[in-house]
Amino acid sequence: MLKSSGVPQPGDLAACCPPEEERRRGALVRVECFQEIPCDPCHTACPTGAIGAFADINDIPAVDHALCTGCGVCIAACPGLAIFVVDESAPGETALVSLPYEFAPLPETGTRVALLDRGGEEIGRGEVRRVRNPRQFDRTAVITLAVPRELADEVRAFDFEGGESHDGR
């Protein structure tokens, strides 16, 4: 299904989701890279070595979630816009999802947004909590959204309410 629709299915995603016990400890990376292509910036960008070295430049990234700090540097480094950080550790109804963003204008903290799934369908409402766009991110900003906890593994893009679509892929 991934090859025909471009949208990963639950079986595809199981490999990139950290175990439940890890998810409760804090922000952790989700590398949704499913094709063997010559690429490894995520590994070289990771300051903790959580994204392991590639035996072959075409390997699919492997993550050691025990080493991941959720810093999000790998998000901006990925040319395929296939890396996200999800933080489900806070008590309550909200989780945080950080995603790549390559559009102008950048949203502002506090902006209400429509949340979109991997297929571009609206699935809820959220709020921009943080915008990071330092020079070393090379024009790929990292936007952190507050989302309903039950949508944390589904939100991968957003739309300014009443505006143009802005996805993280």
C-alpha positions in Angstrom: 0.0 0.0 0.0 2.9 2.4 0.8 4.2 2.2 -2.8 0.9 2.9 -4.4 -0.5 5.6 -2.0 2.6 7.1 -0.5 1.0 6.8 2.9 2.5 4.4 5.4 0.1 1.9 7.0 0.2 0.7 10.6 2.5 -2.2 9.7 5.0 0.2 8.2 4.9 2.5 11.2 5.3 -0.2 13.8 9.1 -0.4 13.1 9.6 3.3 13.8 7.6 3.7 16.9 9.4 3.4 20.2 8.2 0.8 22.8 5.5 2.0 25.2 7.8 2.2 28.2 10.2 4.5 26.3 7.4 6.7 25.1 6.5 7.7 28.7 10.0 9.1 29.4 10.0 12.0 27.1 10.4 13.3 23.6 11.5 10.7 21.1 12.3 10.6 17.4 10.1 8.8 14.8 12.0 8.2 11.6 9.4 7.4 9.0 11.8 6.6 6.2 10.8 3.4 4.4 12.8 3.4 1.2 16.4 2.3 0.7 17.9 5.4 -0.8 21.4 6.9 -0.6 21.0 9.2 2.3 22.4 9.5 5.9 22.2 13.1 7.2 20.0 12.0 10.1 22.9 9.8 11.4 25.5 12.5 11.0 23.3 15.2 12.6 22.4 13.1 15.7 24.5 14.4 18.6 23.8 11.4 20.8 24.3 8.6 18.2 20.7 7.5 18.6 20.4 7.2 14.8 23.0 4.5 14.2 25.7 4.5 11.6 24.8 3.0 8.2 26.6 -0.2 7.0 25.5 0.9 3.5 24.5 4.4 2.4 21.2 2.9 1.2 20.2 1.5 4.6 17.0 2.5 6.3 17.8 4.4 9.5 17.9 2.4 12.8 17.1 4.3 16.0 18.2 3.4 19.5 15.5 5.2 21.5 17.4 4.7 24.7 20.0 7.2 23.4 17.5 9.7 21.9 17.0 13.0 23.8 14.3 14.3 21.5 16.5 17.3 20.6 15.0 17.4 17.0 18.3 18.3 15.2 17.7 15.3 12.9 14.3 16.7 11.8 15.8 19.6 10.0 18.7 17.5 8.6 16.4 15.0 6.8 16.0 16.0 3.1 13.0 13.7 2.8 11.1 15.5 5.7 10.5 12.1 7.2 11.6 12.6 10.8 9.3 13.8 13.6 9.7 14.0 17.4 6.7 13.1 19.6 6.6 13.9 23.4 3.8 12.0 25.2 5.4 12.4 28.7 3.4 15.3 30.1 0.3 14.5 32.2 -3.0 15.5 30.8 -4.7 15.5 27.4 -1.9 17.1 25.3 1.2 15.7 23.5 3.8 17.6 21.5 4.7 16.8 17.9 7.7 18.5 16.3 7.8 18.4 12.5 9.8 19.9 9.6 8.5 23.0 7.9 9.7 24.6 4.6 7.1 27.2 3.9 6.8 31.0 4.3 5.6 32.6 6.3 6.6 30.8 9.5 3.7 30.4 12.0 3.9 32.3 15.3 3.8 30.7 18.7 0.2 30.5 19.8 -1.3 30.2 16.3 -4.2 27.8 16.2 -3.9 25.2 13.4 -5.8 22.4 11.8 -4.0 19.1 12.3 -3.5 16.9 9.3 -2.6 13.2 9.0 -0.1 11.6 6.7 -2.6 11.7 3.9 -3.4 15.4 4.3 -6.8 14.8 5.9 -7.8 17.1 8.8 -8.0 15.1 12.1 -8.3 17.8 14.7 -7.1 21.2 16.1 -3.9 22.1 17.8 -1.6 25.1 18.6 1.9 26.1 17.6 4.0 25.9 20.8 7.5 26.5 19.4 9.2 27.7 16.2 12.9 26.9 15.7 14.6 28.2 12.6 18.3 28.8 13.4 20.8 29.3 10.5 22.3 25.8 11.0 18.9 24.2 10.1 19.4 25.5 6.5 15.9 26.8 5.9 14.0 23.8 7.3 12.3 25.1 10.4 11.1 22.8 13.2 7.6 23.5 14.4 6.3 22.0 17.6 2.6 21.6 17.9 0.4 20.9 21.0 -2.0 18.2 19.9 -4.6 15.9 21.5 -2.7 13.0 23.0 -4.7 10.4 21.0 -3.5 12.1 17.8 0.2 12.2 18.6 1.1 9.3 16.3 -1.1 10.5 13.5 -0.4 14.3 13.2 2.3 14.9 10.6 1.3 18.2 9.1 -0.8 21.3 9.7 -2.9 23.9 8.0 -3.4 27.5 9.1 -7.1 27.6 9.9 -8.7 29.0 6.8 -5.5 29.2 4.9 -3.2 27.1 2.7 -2.0 23.6 3.6 1.4 23.3 5.1 2.6 19.8 5.5 5.7 18.3 7.1 6.6 16.1 4.1 
